[in-house]
């Protein structure tokens, strides 16, 4: 199927919402004026070669070469400025004198422009090559014309076919502007080589603050979106220092060289050893290098070796290794900025940007305002919730608690055991307090089979999977001695480590895949309070099939949303995760959750599969395979969840299906409609040819750079975050498409990041207000907490399910394929390890809570 065919078209905005209390806001979009008399951008292809005709492939050098071309050949270029993308394309306003131009330039200094190491040292002087100049040939040839009138149309709130291309040119100009200042470029984010933007050292790397800057077409015209951005960079300085910090060792002799990608070692001989060459021929004193590897800076077939202590890391190089959980926690704290602080930083950024003095932007006739854009938002009414004993209430400020309240549908914690993996914990008191807290919340926690199963001290240092195996052997043996047959229904597991327990993955896999036992892991502190126990009980209750709270409309015969509560409605959350940077051997994981027990929209089942690395579209929602009799059956994700909805909802098929899809960029929206939606429609058709439920498809984006701030007005406090339920669907939204921004949650830390929702498709026919209210309400059904969350619960559940199963898969024995879902193999990819299949006894549970 062609992923870009227009089988399903993205819908246009049908109108703006009106519910809620109006609120004056500011946003980090800055107005753009456009006064150009030119008609077109001209796009040119750029080819850079060495004197011998071989192409230049080194990154970063292209900008130096093109800057030299512009400096040397102003007349030949018609005195035009150009915007170069750093690769193979440049743009001008109006045409160059000729459609094909050839130039030759010499770069005298080939050294790195971002080096911050001293050049006064005698050793460094000896190492500097005598002649670093090189000649390059540059061929520039006409490729295309892009209408600039699309920008004029965007200022009037119109979108034309050329608009994306024209905005791309403007973004290339911003990148070039940053590059000329020596910035590190990461897509549309720019990072200055200035220590005031660097955080503390975290094991050889820093958090570097920079700025995201990009043009956006909006209902109010073209705007420039500026936001604070951050990336990780290696600490500049000697390579030896970086390695000792990164591995947390005392000195060079303790470095584990297997963890680093290095050369083949200083014992490599041509005529003399590298060590002798540097110490005897160059007369350079080496303190550490006698027993250390070298760094190879040459090509694989012609290596050039340097002693590692003579090598320095230049500034602004990205650190791509995934930080540890503890490092990540520190980085998050360092990156937090309250609303007023962020506004001040952004005000300074727009003033210091110099964009209105950029010659290329001046040629375009583009000027940028210096004030935050004023927008009108609305604060949606908070949905009413129902808890135990028929009590209804309305949360305040996006939060509530279970003080003097009972769970709406409590499960019974029965036939359960407590295991302890060598954690310091008063287990008798834990059990007593858990039972007592459960009694207060209306959940019956029976005494466990035995007080606790303590880990055998002999196995504390064993591999994690062995520790899990021995714990199960001990537990099963002692239960048999007590005359208890069958497996426990629930296991509460105490871990010694809060964040990085090696036992966690193997334990989850053993319970969820092999045994089919619901489990909850905790790492309690010495003092356990009622709030902690309540949070644990919320998770346990949801995993065992109970409900903590629900929307009042889910059980109300006169609900306010008839398209959901009075017509059988199936709600789906979808997400694809790709693992951490550097984990190239780990497949992508597609997770989909679907609602069950309609008219509830608070209970979900998950289905998780693997697919080819970095594949964004979910490619086995519909999957026909022959059964034992040769008949084709659907073993796709969507059918598994549809069947669960059907059997749990009184054998009722859904008439309405609402899809929430996470993590898709705007360039992939058509693929969601024409690959994923098409698969789901095929799955329904395969069940019955005439069954045609109505679909609504909504994308949720968190990875964007729009922020909102309270404007100074009576009752507003600019230093505070916007209140929970704040929605914006005008002015800075898309000029044509149906989108809105929603801050459903209470931003307690830093500046609230809204979720950007895009309604791609709506056969159901929601009114604008009803659809926005549904999205807002789904932020209040997250069973793990007593707060509204930043994105709809089905998407959050898909995240959690993917994370849980990724942990289980990490410890999957690849030889065990008989009990696994089939992996995906494409003609261009290596076979993907299949996801271990959930045990039938837990497959329908909310194991991911």
C-alpha positions in Angstrom: 0.0 0.0 0.0 1.3 3.5 -0.9 1.7 5.2 2.5 1.2 8.7 0.9 -1.9 7.9 -1.2 -4.9 10.1 -0.3 -7.4 7.3 0.6 -8.3 9.1 3.8 -8.0 12.9 3.9 -7.1 14.9 6.9 -10.2 16.9 8.0 -10.4 20.7 8.2 -11.4 22.7 11.3 -15.2 22.9 11.7 -15.2 25.6 14.3 -13.8 26.7 17.6 -15.0 25.6 21.1 -16.9 27.9 23.4 -17.2 26.0 26.7 -15.2 27.1 29.7 -14.1 30.4 31.4 -12.1 32.7 29.2 -8.5 33.5 30.2 -5.9 35.9 28.8 -2.6 34.2 27.9 0.7 34.9 26.3 2.6 32.4 24.1 6.2 32.1 22.9 5.2 32.9 19.3 6.5 36.1 17.9 4.8 37.9 15.1 6.4 38.0 11.6 6.0 40.8 9.0 6.7 40.2 5.3 7.3 43.0 2.8 9.3 41.3 0.0 8.8 42.3 -3.6 10.5 39.2 -4.9 8.3 36.4 -6.2 10.3 33.3 -5.6 13.0 31.5 -3.6 15.4 29.8 -5.9 16.8 26.4 -4.9 20.2 25.2 -6.0 22.0 21.8 -5.7 25.5 22.0 -4.3 28.3 19.4 -5.0 31.6 19.8 -3.2 34.6 17.7 -4.3 38.4 17.5 -3.7 40.8 18.4 -6.5 40.9 14.7 -7.6 37.1 14.7 -8.1 36.2 12.6 -5.0 33.2 14.0 -3.0 33.7 15.7 0.3 31.9 13.7 2.9 33.4 15.2 6.1 30.6 16.8 8.2 30.8 20.5 9.0 33.3 21.5 6.4 30.7 22.4 3.8 29.7 25.6 5.6 33.4 26.8 5.7 33.7 26.1 2.0 30.5 27.9 1.0 31.4 30.9 3.2 34.7 31.1 1.3 32.8 30.9 -2.0 30.6 33.8 -1.0 33.6 35.8 0.2 35.7 35.2 -3.0 33.1 35.3 -5.8 30.7 38.0 -4.8 30.5 39.4 -8.4 29.9 35.9 -10.0 27.1 35.4 -7.5 25.5 38.7 -8.4 26.2 40.0 -4.9 23.5 37.8 -3.6 23.3 36.3 -0.2 22.3 32.7 0.1 21.2 30.2 2.8 23.1 26.9 2.8 21.7 23.9 4.6 25.1 22.5 5.4 24.7 19.6 3.0 23.7 19.7 -0.7 21.2 22.6 -1.0 21.3 26.4 -0.9 18.6 29.0 -1.4 18.6 32.5 -2.8 15.9 35.3 -3.1 15.6 35.6 -6.8 17.9 33.9 -9.3 21.7 33.7 -9.4 23.3 35.1 -12.7 23.5 31.6 -14.2 21.8 28.2 -13.7 25.2 26.5 -13.3 28.2 27.9 -11.6 31.6 26.3 -10.8 34.1 27.6 -8.3 37.4 26.6 -6.8 38.4 27.7 -3.3 41.3 27.1 -0.9 40.8 26.7 2.8 44.0 27.8 4.6 43.0 26.6 8.1 41.4 23.2 8.4 41.4 23.1 12.2 38.2 22.9 14.2 36.6 26.3 14.9 35.2 25.2 18.3 38.5 24.0 19.9 39.0 25.5 23.3 42.4 23.9 24.1 45.5 26.0 24.6 47.9 26.4 21.6 50.7 27.9 23.6 52.1 24.6 24.9 55.4 23.5 23.3 54.1 20.0 22.7 51.1 21.3 20.9 53.3 23.4 18.7 55.3 20.4 17.7 52.2 18.5 16.8 50.7 21.2 14.5 51.1 20.3 10.8 53.0 22.8 8.8 50.5 23.1 5.9 46.8 22.6 6.5 45.4 24.2 3.3 43.3 22.3 0.8 41.6 23.1 -2.5 37.9 22.3 -3.1 35.7 22.5 -6.2 32.1 23.7 -5.8 29.4 23.2 -8.4 26.1 25.0 -7.9 23.2 24.2 -10.2 19.6 25.3 -10.4 17.0 22.8 -9.0 13.6 24.5 -8.4 11.6 27.6 -7.7 9.5 28.1 -4.5 6.8 30.7 -4.4 7.2 33.4 -1.7 3.6 34.3 -2.0 2.8 31.3 0.2 4.3 33.3 3.0 2.1 36.3 2.2 -0.9 33.9 2.3 0.2 32.5 5.7 0.1 36.1 7.1 -3.5 36.1 6.1 -4.2 32.8 7.8 -4.2 30.8 4.5 -2.3 27.6 3.7 -1.1 27.0 0.1 0.7 24.0 -1.4 4.1 25.8 -1.4 3.9 27.0 2.3 5.8 24.0 3.8 8.6 24.5 1.3 8.8 28.2 1.9 8.8 27.8 5.7 11.6 25.2 5.3 13.7 27.9 3.5 13.1 30.3 6.4 14.2 27.6 8.9 17.4 27.0 6.9 18.1 30.7 7.2 17.8 30.4 11.0 20.2 27.5 11.0 22.7 29.3 9.0 22.4 32.3 11.3 23.3 30.1 14.2 26.1 28.3 12.4 27.9 31.6 11.6 28.0 32.2 15.4 29.7 28.9 16.0 26.7 27.2 17.5 26.0 23.4 17.6 23.0 22.7 15.5 20.5 20.0 16.4 17.7 20.2 14.0 16.1 23.6 14.8 17.8 24.0 18.1 21.0 26.0 18.5 23.6 25.8 21.3 26.2 28.5 22.0 29.8 27.7 23.0 29.5 29.6 26.3 30.1 28.1 29.7 27.1 30.1 31.2 24.8 27.7 29.3 26.5 24.5 30.7 25.3 22.7 33.8 27.5 20.9 36.3 29.6 18.0 35.2 27.8 14.6 35.2 30.4 12.0 34.6 32.2 13.6 31.6 29.2 15.4 30.2 27.1 18.6 30.7 23.5 19.7 30.1 23.8 22.5 27.6 21.0 25.0 27.3 20.2 26.5 24.0 17.2 27.7 22.0 14.7 26.2 19.5 13.7 28.6 16.8 11.3 27.8 13.9 8.7 29.5 11.8 5.0 28.3 12.1 2.0 28.9 10.0 -0.9 29.8 12.2 -4.5 31.2 12.1 -3.0 34.5 13.1 -0.4 34.5 10.3 3.2 33.4 10.2 5.0 33.4 13.6 8.4 32.6 15.0 8.3 30.0 17.8 11.2 30.3 20.2 11.7 28.1 23.2 14.5 26.9 25.6 16.0 23.7 24.4 18.7 21.4 25.9 21.1 18.7 24.8 23.9 16.7 26.4 27.5 17.5 25.4 30.8 16.0 26.3 33.0 18.0 28.7 35.7 19.7 26.6 39.3 19.0 27.6 41.7 16.0 27.7 40.3 12.7 26.5 41.9 11.1 29.6 40.0 13.3 31.9 36.7 12.5 30.1 37.3 8.8 30.4 38.1 8.8 34.1 35.0 11.0 34.8 32.7 9.0 32.6 33.7 5.6 34.1 34.0 7.1 37.6 37.6 5.8 38.1 40.6 7.3 39.9 43.0 7.4 37.0 44.0 6.2 33.5 45.2 2.8 34.8 41.7 2.0 36.0 39.9 2.7 32.7 38.0 -0.2 31.2 39.0 0.1 27.6 36.4 -2.4 26.4 33.8 0.2 27.1 35.4 2.7 24.7 35.7 2.6 20.9 39.4 3.1 20.5 42.2 2.3 18.1 44.2 -0.9 18.1 46.8 0.2 20.7 50.1 2.0 20.7 52.1 -1.2 20.0 51.0 -0.9 16.3 54.3 -0.7 14.4 55.3 0.8 11.1 58.9 1.6 11.6 58.8 2.5 15.3 56.2 2.3 18.0 53.9 5.3 18.5 55.4 5.8 21.9 59.0 5.9 20.7 58.0 8.2 17.8 56.5 10.8 20.1 59.0 10.6 22.9 62.2 10.2 20.8 61.5 11.8 17.4 59.1 14.6 18.5 60.7 14.9 22.0 57.3 15.0 23.7 57.1 13.8 27.2 54.3 11.2 27.7 53.2 10.5 31.3 50.6 7.8 30.8 50.8 6.4 27.3 53.2 3.5 27.8 50.4 1.2 28.9 47.4 2.9 27.2 45.7 2.4 23.8 46.0 5.1 21.1 43.3 7.0 19.3 43.2 6.4 15.5 42.3 9.6 13.6 43.0 8.1 10.1 41.1 5.9 7.7 40.6 2.2 8.4 43.1 1.2 5.7 45.6 4.0 6.6 45.3 4.6 10.4 47.1 7.5 12.0 47.7 6.9 15.7 48.0 9.5 18.5 48.8 8.9 22.2 45.5 9.4 24.0 47.0 11.9 26.5 47.8 14.2 23.5 44.1 14.3 22.4 41.6 16.8 23.6 37.8 16.9 23.1 36.7 20.1 21.6 33.6 21.9 22.9 30.0 21.4 21.8 30.2 17.7 20.8 27.0 15.8 21.6 27.0 13.1 24.2 24.9 10.3 22.8 25.1 7.6 25.5 21.9 7.3 27.6 22.4 8.8 31.1 21.7 6.6 34.1 18.4 7.0 36.0 20.2 9.0 38.7 21.9 11.2 36.2 18.6 11.8 34.4 17.0 12.8 37.7 19.7 15.4 38.3 19.4 16.7 34.7 15.7 17.2 35.0 16.1 19.2 38.2 18.8 21.4 36.5 16.6 22.0 33.4 13.5 23.2 35.3 12.4 26.8 34.7 9.4 28.4 36.3 7.1 30.4 33.9 8.4 33.9 34.8 12.1 32.7 34.5 11.4 31.1 31.1 9.7 34.3 29.9 12.7 36.4 30.9 15.1 34.0 29.2 13.0 34.0 26.0 12.7 37.8 26.0 16.5 38.0 26.1 16.8 35.4 23.4 14.7 37.3 20.9 16.5 40.5 21.7 20.0 38.9 21.3 19.1 36.9 18.3 19.9 39.6 15.8 17.4 38.1 13.3 16.3 41.4 12.0 19.9 42.2 11.0 20.4 38.9 9.2 21.1 39.8 5.5 19.2 36.8 4.2 16.1 37.5 6.2 16.4 41.2 5.1 16.5 40.0 1.5 13.3 38.0 2.2 11.6 41.1 3.6 11.0 39.3 6.9 11.0 41.1 10.2 10.2 39.6 13.6 8.4 41.3 16.4 9.8 41.3 20.0 6.6 40.7 21.9 4.9 37.4 23.0 1.7 36.8 21.1 -1.5 37.4 23.1 -4.1 34.6 22.8 -7.4 33.9 24.4 -7.7 30.5 26.1 -10.6 28.8 28.0 -10.5 26.9 31.2 -12.7 23.8 30.7 -15.0 22.7 33.5 -13.5 19.9 35.7 -15.3 16.6 35.1 -17.1 15.1 38.1 -15.7 11.8 39.5 -17.4 8.9 41.3 -15.9 7.0 44.2 -17.2 4.4 46.6 -20.6 4.5 48.4 -22.1 6.4 45.4 -20.2 9.6 46.3 -19.6 12.1 43.5 -17.2 15.1 43.7 -15.4 17.6 41.5 -11.5 17.7 41.8 -9.9 21.0 42.5 -6.8 22.3 40.7 -6.6 19.0 38.8 -6.0 17.0 42.0 -7.9 15.0 44.6 -7.3 12.4 47.3 -8.9 9.4 49.0 -9.0 10.8 52.5 -12.3 9.7 53.9 -13.2 8.2 50.6 -13.5 4.6 49.3 -12.5 3.1 46.0 -15.4 2.9 43.6 -15.0 -0.8 42.7 -12.5 -2.4 45.1 -11.0 -5.8 44.4 -10.2 -8.3 47.1 -6.5 -9.0 47.7 -6.6 -12.7 48.5 -4.3 -15.8 48.1 -1.3 -13.5 48.0 2.3 -13.6 49.2 5.0 -11.1 50.1 8.6 -11.7 48.8 11.7 -9.6 49.8 14.8 -9.4 47.7 17.2 -8.4 50.5 15.6 -5.0 51.3 15.7 -3.6 54.8 12.0 -3.5 55.7 9.8 -4.2 58.7 7.6 -6.6 56.7 5.2 -7.4 59.6 4.4 -3.8 60.0 4.1 -3.3 56.2 1.5 -6.0 56.0 -0.4 -4.7 59.0 -0.4 -1.1 57.7 -1.4 -2.3 54.2 -4.4 -4.2 55.6 -5.4 -1.2 57.7 -5.0 1.3 54.9 -7.1 -1.0 52.6 -9.8 -1.2 55.2 -10.0 2.6 55.2 -10.2 2.8 51.4 -12.8 0.0 51.1 -10.4 -2.7 49.6 -10.3 -6.0 51.5 -6.6 -7.0 51.9 -6.6 -10.5 53.5 -3.5 -11.7 55.4 -0.9 -13.2 53.1 -0.2 -17.0 52.9 2.9 -16.5 55.0 4.4 -13.4 56.6 7.3 -13.0 54.1 9.6 -15.1 51.8 13.1 -13.7 52.5 15.8 -14.1 49.8 18.4 -16.7 50.7 21.6 -14.6 51.6 23.7 -17.1 49.6 22.1 -15.8 46.3 22.3 -12.1 46.8 25.3 -11.8 44.6 24.0 -14.2 41.9 22.8 -13.1 38.5 19.3 -11.5 38.6 17.5 -14.4 36.7 19.0 -16.9 39.2 17.8 -14.9 42.1 14.3 -14.9 40.7 14.4 -18.6 40.0 15.6 -19.4 43.5 12.9 -17.2 45.0 10.2 -19.0 43.1 11.7 -22.4 44.1 11.7 -21.4 47.8 8.2 -20.0 47.6 6.7 -23.0 45.8 8.4 -25.5 48.1 7.2 -23.8 51.3 3.6 -23.3 50.0 3.5 -27.1 49.2 4.7 -27.8 52.7 1.8 -25.7 54.1 -0.6 -27.8 51.9 -1.4 -24.9 49.6 -2.1 -26.0 46.1 -2.0 -23.8 43.0 -0.2 -20.5 42.4 -0.8 -17.3 44.3 -3.2 -14.8 42.7 -1.0 -11.8 43.6 2.7 -11.2 44.8 3.9 -8.1 46.5 7.7 -7.9 45.8 10.0 -5.7 47.9 13.2 -4.6 46.1 16.3 -3.1 47.7 16.9 -0.5 44.9 14.3 2.1 44.0 15.2 2.9 40.4 17.8 0.5 38.9 17.1 -3.0 40.4 18.5 -5.7 38.2 15.9 -8.1 39.6 12.9 -6.0 38.2 13.1 -7.2 34.6 13.5 -11.0 35.2 10.9 -10.8 38.0 8.3 -9.2 35.7 9.0 -11.6 32.9 8.7 -14.6 35.2 5.3 -13.5 36.6 3.7 -12.0 33.5 4.9 -14.5 30.9 5.6 -17.8 32.6 3.5 -17.9 35.7 0.6 -15.6 35.0 0.6 -13.9 38.3 -0.3 -10.2 39.0 2.6 -8.6 40.8 3.5 -5.2 42.3 7.1 -4.1 43.1 7.9 -1.6 45.8 11.1 -0.2 47.3 9.8 1.3 50.5 11.6 3.9 52.6 12.1 3.2 56.4 9.1 5.4 57.2 6.0 4.4 55.2 3.1 6.8 55.4 -0.6 6.6 54.5 -0.1 8.4 51.2 2.6 5.9 50.1 0.3 2.9 51.0 -2.6 4.5 49.3 -0.6 4.9 46.0 0.4 1.2 46.2 -3.1 0.1 46.8 -4.4 2.1 43.8 -2.0 0.2 41.5 -2.8 -3.2 43.1 -6.6 -2.6 42.8 -6.3 -1.7 39.1 -4.1 -4.7 38.4 -6.6 -7.0 40.1 -9.5 -5.8 38.0 -10.9 -3.1 40.4 -11.5 0.6 39.7 -10.3 3.4 42.0 -12.5 6.2 40.6 -14.4 6.8 37.4 -16.0 9.6 35.5 -19.6 10.2 36.7 -20.8 10.0 33.2 -19.6 6.4 32.8 -22.3 5.1 35.1 -24.9 7.8 34.5 -28.0 6.9 32.3 -28.3 10.6 31.4 -24.7 11.2 30.6 -23.6 14.5 29.0 -21.8 12.7 26.1 -24.3 10.5 24.3 -21.9 9.7 21.4 -19.7 7.8 23.9 -22.0 6.6 26.7 -25.2 5.7 24.7 -23.6 4.3 21.6 -21.1 1.4 22.1 -17.7 3.1 21.9 -14.3 1.5 21.8 -11.4 3.8 22.8 -7.8 3.0 21.7 -4.4 4.3 22.7 -1.4 3.7 20.4 2.3 4.3 20.8 5.6 3.1 19.3 8.8 3.4 21.4 12.3 3.0 19.9 14.6 2.6 23.0 17.4 4.8 24.2 20.1 6.3 22.0 22.8 3.9 21.2 20.6 0.8 21.6 20.8 -0.2 17.9 20.2 -3.9 18.7 16.8 -3.3 20.3 13.7 -3.4 18.1 10.9 -0.9 18.2 8.0 -1.8 20.4 4.4 -1.1 19.3 1.9 -0.9 22.2 -1.8 -0.6 21.8 -4.4 -0.5 24.5 -8.2 -0.8 24.1 -11.1 -0.1 26.4 -13.3 -2.9 27.8 -16.5 -3.3 29.7 -18.4 -0.5 27.8 -19.9 1.9 28.9 -16.7 2.2 31.0 -13.8 4.2 29.5 -11.5 3.7 32.5 -10.6 0.0 32.0 -8.1 -1.1 29.3 -6.4 -4.2 27.9 -2.9 -4.0 26.3 -1.3 -5.7 23.3 2.4 -5.3 22.7 4.5 -6.5 19.7 7.9 -5.9 18.4 8.7 -4.5 14.9 11.7 -3.4 12.9 14.0 -0.9 14.5 12.9 2.7 14.0 9.7 1.7 12.2 7.2 4.4 13.2 4.0 3.0 11.7 2.5 0.0 13.5 2.5 -2.7 10.8 0.6 -5.6 12.2 -2.6 -4.1 13.4 -4.2 -6.5 10.9 -2.3 -9.7 10.2 -3.7 -12.7 8.3 -2.1 -16.1 8.9 -3.3 -19.6 8.1 -4.6 -21.7 11.0 -4.1 -25.4 11.5 -6.8 -26.1 8.9 -5.3 -23.7 6.4 -8.0 -21.1 6.9 -6.9 -17.5 7.2 -7.4 -15.9 10.6 -6.6 -12.5 11.9 -3.8 -12.5 14.5 -3.3 -8.8 14.4 -3.2 -6.4 17.4 -6.5 -4.7 16.7 -8.5 -7.9 16.5 -7.2 -9.1 19.9 -8.4 -5.9 21.5 -11.7 -5.8 19.6 -12.5 -9.3 20.8 -11.8 -8.3 24.4 -14.1 -5.3 24.0 -16.8 -7.6 22.5 -16.6 -10.3 25.2 -16.4 -7.9 28.1 -19.2 -5.6 26.8 -22.1 -8.2 26.6 -21.1 -9.5 23.2 -21.6 -6.1 21.7 -19.6 -4.7 18.8 -18.5 -1.1 18.9 -20.3 1.3 16.7 -17.8 4.1 17.4 -14.1 3.7 17.6 -11.9 6.5 18.8 -8.1 6.2 18.2 -5.6 8.2 20.1 -2.1 8.0 18.5 1.0 9.3 20.2 4.4 10.4 18.9 3.8 11.1 15.2 5.2 14.1 13.4 3.0 16.2 11.0 4.8 14.7 8.0 3.5 11.3 9.0 -0.2 12.2 9.5 -1.2 10.8 6.1 0.5 7.5 6.9 -1.5 7.2 10.1 -4.6 7.5 8.0 -3.6 5.4 5.1 -1.6 2.7 6.8 -2.8 2.3 10.4 -6.4 3.4 10.0 -6.7 1.4 6.9 -5.5 -1.7 8.8 -8.0 -1.2 11.5 -10.8 -0.8 9.0 -9.7 -4.0 7.3 -9.7 -5.9 10.6 -13.4 -4.8 11.1 -14.3 -5.9 7.5 -12.7 -9.3 8.1 -15.0 -9.9 11.0 -18.0 -9.1 8.9 -18.1 -7.5 5.5 -21.1 -5.2 6.3 -19.8 -4.1 9.7 -18.6 -0.5 9.3 -18.1 1.3 12.6 -17.4 5.0 12.6 -13.8 6.1 13.3 -12.3 9.2 14.9 -8.5 9.6 14.8 -6.7 12.0 17.1 -2.9 12.6 17.3 -1.3 13.7 20.6 2.0 15.5 20.4 4.2 16.4 23.4 7.4 17.0 21.5 6.7 20.5 20.4 7.8 24.0 21.6 4.7 26.0 22.3 4.2 27.2 25.9 1.5 29.3 27.5 1.9 31.9 30.2 -0.7 33.8 32.2 -1.0 37.5 31.0 -1.0 40.2 33.6 -4.7 40.9 34.4 -7.0 41.0 37.5 -7.0 37.5 39.1 -4.0 36.2 37.0 -0.6 35.6 38.6 2.0 35.7 35.7 4.5 33.7 37.8 2.0 30.8 38.1 1.4 28.1 35.5 -1.8 28.2 33.5 -4.6 26.5 35.4 -5.5 22.8 34.7 -8.0 22.5 31.9 -6.6 25.4 29.9 -7.3 25.0 26.2 -6.3 27.1 23.1 -7.9 26.4 19.7 -7.4 29.7 17.9 -4.8 32.2 16.7 -1.7 30.1 17.0 -3.3 26.9 15.8 -3.1 25.6 12.3 -4.7 27.8 9.6 -6.8 25.0 8.2 -6.5 21.7 10.1 -8.5 20.8 13.3 -6.0 21.1 16.2 -5.9 22.5 19.8 -3.5 22.7 22.7 -4.7 21.4 26.1 -3.0 21.8 29.6 -5.1 19.2 31.4 -2.8 18.8 34.4 -1.5 21.0 37.2 2.1 21.9 36.3 3.8 21.7 39.7 7.4 21.7 38.4 8.8 24.1 35.8 6.6 25.4 33.0 3.6 23.4 31.9 4.0 21.8 28.5 0.6 21.5 26.8 -0.3 18.5 24.7 -1.0 19.4 21.0 -4.0 17.4 19.7 -4.7 17.0 16.0 -8.1 15.7 15.0 -7.2 13.9 11.7 -10.5 12.1 11.0 -14.0 12.2 12.5 -16.7 10.0 11.0 -18.5 10.0 14.4 -19.3 13.7 14.0 -18.4 15.2 17.4 -19.1 18.8 18.0 -15.9 20.8 18.8 -17.0 21.2 22.4 -17.9 17.6 23.0 -14.6 16.3 21.5 -12.5 18.7 23.5 -14.5 17.7 26.7 -13.9 14.0 26.0 -10.1 14.5 25.6 -10.1 16.6 28.8 -12.1 13.9 30.7 -9.8 11.1 29.6 -7.0 12.9 31.4 -8.9 12.1 34.7 -9.3 8.3 34.4 -5.6 7.4 35.0 -5.9 4.8 37.7 -2.3 5.1 39.1 -2.7 8.5 40.6 -5.1 11.1 42.0 -4.3 13.8 39.5 -5.2 14.8 36.0 -2.4 13.8 33.7 -0.9 15.7 30.8 -2.1 13.4 28.1 -5.2 11.1 27.7 -4.9 8.0 29.8 -5.1 5.5 26.9 -1.8 6.9 25.5 -0.2 6.9 28.9 -1.2 3.2 29.4 0.3 2.4 26.0 3.6 4.0 27.2 3.5 1.9 30.4 2.7 -1.4 28.6 5.6 -0.8 26.2 8.0 -0.1 29.0 6.8 -3.2 31.0 7.2 -5.6 28.1 10.5 -4.0 27.0 11.8 -4.9 30.4 10.5 -8.4 30.1 12.0 -8.8 26.6 15.4 -7.6 27.8 15.7 -10.9 29.6 13.9 -13.1 27.0 15.8 -16.2 26.0 15.8 -16.0 22.2 15.6 -19.8 21.9 12.1 -19.7 23.5 10.0 -18.8 20.5 7.1 -21.2 20.9 5.3 -19.0 23.3 6.0 -15.7 21.6 4.2 -13.4 19.2 5.7 -13.6 15.8 8.3 -11.0 15.1 8.4 -8.9 12.0 10.9 -9.4 9.1 11.2 -7.0 6.2 13.3 -7.3 3.0 15.6 -4.5 4.3 15.8 -5.4 8.0 17.2 -8.2 10.1 14.7 -10.5 11.8 13.2 -9.0 14.9 13.1 -10.9 18.1 9.4 -11.6 19.0 7.8 -10.2 22.0 7.2 -12.8 24.8 3.5 -13.6 25.0 1.6 -12.7 28.1 0.2 -15.6 30.1 -3.5 -15.9 29.6 -4.2 -15.4 33.3 -2.9 -11.8 33.2 -3.4 -10.9 29.5 -6.7 -9.1 30.2 -5.5 -7.3 33.3 -4.1 -3.8 33.6 -0.7 -5.3 34.4 1.0 -2.1 33.3 -0.6 0.1 36.1 
